[in-house]
Amino acid sequence: MAHRVRKAVFPVAGLGTRFLPATKAMPKEMLTVVDRPLIQHVVDEAKEAGIEHFIFVTGRNKGVIEDHFDRQFELEQVLAARGKTTELKLLDEDLPGPGSTSFTRQQEPLGLGHAVWCARELVGNEPFALLLPDVLVQTKGKGCLAQMLDVYAEHGGNIIAVEPVPQDQVKLYGVVSIGKGDGRVFPVDGMVEKPKPGTEPSNLTILGRYILQPEIFDILSAQEKGAGGEIQITDAMIALLQRQPFYALKYEGKTFDCGSKIGFLTANVAYALARPDLADAFKEEIRKLI
Ligand code: G1P
């Protein structure tokens, strides 16, 4: 039986240069989609999937992320004194349990693979989930990670969520080639990080949700540089693919790449339209604008 996935890693050390000046003094992961920071949406997805321990790989100027997942006594006191029970309940629901978060720092921006490797001591010798907070996945039923864990419970090994993107965007992502599957779950044959146009094995991209076995850390220890001169998680996965089963899941849901301005703005619209307390009034305002 596959070993249970209890821990999730969130790499949050990136500089967020694409969102300057918004991200000059504030981490990009704290940009809000409706009224929740990006990182909170992604932690929500992990929590819903049953993750028990949340590991953040941070960097300089990211202290506010740590504060976000802690109590804010002064604020809570004021809310209590004013009888704001709804707001208090909301803060309480989002608060991770005592001891269920860990924070470590990536000291230099050496790539996503390096950021993940920085979490090796906190993850230890067990499988873990990896969620990139730039990417939001909106689903009607189970969240993306929960869907992946269902596949993991059946197949074990390593799992990545994939989705088809328009051909001209493939070069921006990690890309997979897959074998014959059941229409939803496929064995992965190969992967390439940010392929040169014309060399891409398919238009199926790696979305930013992974379930990985701890042997990935041994491979990452070699610190080999790949695409863009960075230590890439995709390259480490290519090596792991030679030794362990790897599956791609075509998940059910819609992805927003919030690392791009258009993706981020679209996510705000989509998430607001999915909110019963906002949808009608918001639709009306959008209609007036368009
Ligand atoms: C990273 C991964 C890439 C993946 C992408 C998803 O790239 O390296 O394989 O497809 O996230 O957003 P980045 O966006 O950090 O350049």
Boltz pocket constraint, residues with backbone or C-beta under 6 A from the ligand:
constraints:
  - pocket:
      binder: B
      contacts: [[A, 112], [A, 132], [A, 134], [A, 135], [A, 172], [A, 173], [A, 174], [A, 175], [A, 193], [A, 205], [A, 206], [A, 207], [A, 208], [A, 232], [A, 233], [A, 234], [A, 257], [A, 259]]
      max_distance: 6.0
